[in-house]
């Protein structure tokens, strides 16, 4: 594709933007803006990520009031998803134990300052845990897939299957014009104080549409849409 075609595709969201990278991923990004971004993840995820629905439909039915269920959160970012899941499980009087991993030491520094009953945070990759022979009942991620090139995506999915006994759910954005416009308007007031505006728009441009993601994953993975403009990539472990 020509440079003109690439620019036009980005503006129309016709094609995935696989060339741009999020500002917060740069090792030398502004640490104060990064910290504010981590703190704002909780609000953004509560509004758009749909984890409460995922918990009710997919996770809660697999939990028990007496036997602990183990869950791995890959790429925890601000740590808010893991904390929310343990909180919901506790209110339902169900036992959930979460290990949350992220290879970025800056994410680990952020979560160490926050209360997280039932969650163990660790600086590690999914490959590290596979090498250690770890296994979990459930494996999840949030807003991770769109960061990955084809090779890294294949590696993540292989690791997820190796690490999970029962269920894998990768929850990510679905590229669309309506969501892009709403997010741009809603987060504009935060554009100068954190990376939540710029990086969120980049994430939408980098994200998949349902047919694109289904074509990119191995057999056995299901791609399910979820409102608003979300995709759940699910493996229920029938092959294991």
GINORWO-V407344 format. One record per backbone hydrogen bond with DSSP energy under -1.0 kcal/mol. CO is the residue of the C=O (numbers start at 1). NH is the residue of the N-H. E is the energy in kcal/mol with one decimal. If there is no record, write none. Layout:
co->CO nh->NH e->E
co->CO nh->NH e->E
This chain:
co->2 nh->6 e->-2.5
co->3 nh->7 e->-2.3
co->4 nh->8 e->-2.3
co->5 nh->9 e->-2.5
co->6 nh->10 e->-2.2
co->7 nh->11 e->-2.1
co->8 nh->12 e->-2.0
co->9 nh->13 e->-1.4
co->16 nh->18 e->-1.1
co->22 nh->25 e->-1.1
co->23 nh->26 e->-1.5
co->26 nh->29 e->-1.7
co->30 nh->34 e->-2.1
co->31 nh->35 e->-2.3
co->32 nh->36 e->-2.2
co->33 nh->37 e->-2.0
co->34 nh->38 e->-2.5
co->35 nh->39 e->-2.0
co->36 nh->40 e->-1.8
co->37 nh->41 e->-1.1
co->40 nh->44 e->-2.2
co->41 nh->45 e->-3.2
co->42 nh->46 e->-2.0
co->43 nh->47 e->-1.7
co->44 nh->48 e->-2.4
co->45 nh->49 e->-1.9
co->50 nh->54 e->-2.0
co->51 nh->55 e->-3.0
co->52 nh->56 e->-2.2
co->53 nh->57 e->-2.6
co->54 nh->58 e->-2.8
co->54 nh->59 e->-1.4
co->55 nh->60 e->-3.7
co->59 nh->62 e->-1.8
co->60 nh->63 e->-1.9
co->64 nh->95 e->-2.8
co->69 nh->97 e->-2.9
co->70 nh->138 e->-2.1
co->71 nh->99 e->-2.7
co->72 nh->140 e->-3.0
co->73 nh->101 e->-2.8
co->76 nh->79 e->-2.4
co->79 nh->83 e->-1.7
co->80 nh->84 e->-2.3
co->81 nh->85 e->-2.5
co->82 nh->86 e->-2.1
co->83 nh->87 e->-1.9
co->84 nh->88 e->-2.5
co->85 nh->89 e->-2.4
co->86 nh->90 e->-2.3
co->87 nh->91 e->-2.1
co->88 nh->92 e->-1.6
co->89 nh->94 e->-2.8
co->90 nh->93 e->-1.5
co->95 nh->69 e->-1.9
co->97 nh->71 e->-2.4
co->98 nh->120 e->-2.7
co->99 nh->73 e->-2.6
co->100 nh->122 e->-2.4
co->101 nh->75 e->-2.2
co->101 nh->76 e->-1.6
co->104 nh->108 e->-1.3
co->105 nh->109 e->-2.2
co->106 nh->110 e->-1.8
co->107 nh->111 e->-2.1
co->108 nh->112 e->-1.6
co->110 nh->113 e->-1.3
co->111 nh->114 e->-1.9
co->116 nh->119 e->-1.9
co->118 nh->98 e->-2.5
co->120 nh->100 e->-2.7
co->122 nh->102 e->-1.6
co->125 nh->129 e->-1.5
co->126 nh->130 e->-2.2
co->127 nh->131 e->-2.4
co->128 nh->132 e->-1.3
co->129 nh->134 e->-2.3
co->130 nh->133 e->-1.4
co->136 nh->165 e->-2.6
co->137 nh->166 e->-1.8
co->137 nh->167 e->-1.5
co->138 nh->72 e->-2.5
co->139 nh->169 e->-2.6
co->140 nh->74 e->-2.8
co->141 nh->171 e->-2.5
co->144 nh->147 e->-1.6
co->145 nh->148 e->-1.7
co->149 nh->153 e->-2.6
co->150 nh->154 e->-2.3
co->151 nh->155 e->-2.0
co->152 nh->156 e->-2.4
co->153 nh->157 e->-2.4
co->154 nh->158 e->-2.1
co->155 nh->159 e->-2.6
co->156 nh->160 e->-2.8
co->157 nh->161 e->-2.0
co->158 nh->162 e->-2.0
co->159 nh->163 e->-2.2
co->160 nh->164 e->-1.5
co->163 nh->136 e->-3.1
co->167 nh->139 e->-2.2
co->168 nh->235 e->-2.0
co->169 nh->141 e->-1.5
co->170 nh->233 e->-2.9
co->171 nh->143 e->-2.7
co->172 nh->231 e->-2.7
co->176 nh->180 e->-1.8
co->177 nh->181 e->-2.4
co->178 nh->182 e->-2.4
co->179 nh->183 e->-2.5
co->180 nh->184 e->-2.4
co->181 nh->185 e->-2.0
co->182 nh->186 e->-2.5
co->183 nh->187 e->-2.1
co->187 nh->190 e->-1.8
co->188 nh->191 e->-2.0
co->190 nh->194 e->-1.5
co->195 nh->199 e->-2.3
co->197 nh->201 e->-2.0
co->198 nh->202 e->-2.1
co->199 nh->203 e->-2.6
co->200 nh->204 e->-1.9
co->201 nh->205 e->-2.1
co->202 nh->206 e->-2.0
co->203 nh->207 e->-1.0
co->205 nh->17 e->-2.7
co->208 nh->175 e->-1.8
co->209 nh->213 e->-2.4
co->210 nh->214 e->-2.5
co->211 nh->215 e->-1.9
co->218 nh->221 e->-1.3
co->222 nh->234 e->-3.0
co->224 nh->232 e->-3.1
co->226 nh->230 e->-2.4
co->229 nh->174 e->-2.0
co->230 nh->226 e->-2.1
co->231 nh->172 e->-2.7
co->232 nh->224 e->-2.8
co->233 nh->170 e->-2.6
co->234 nh->222 e->-2.9
co->235 nh->168 e->-2.3
co->237 nh->240 e->-1.3
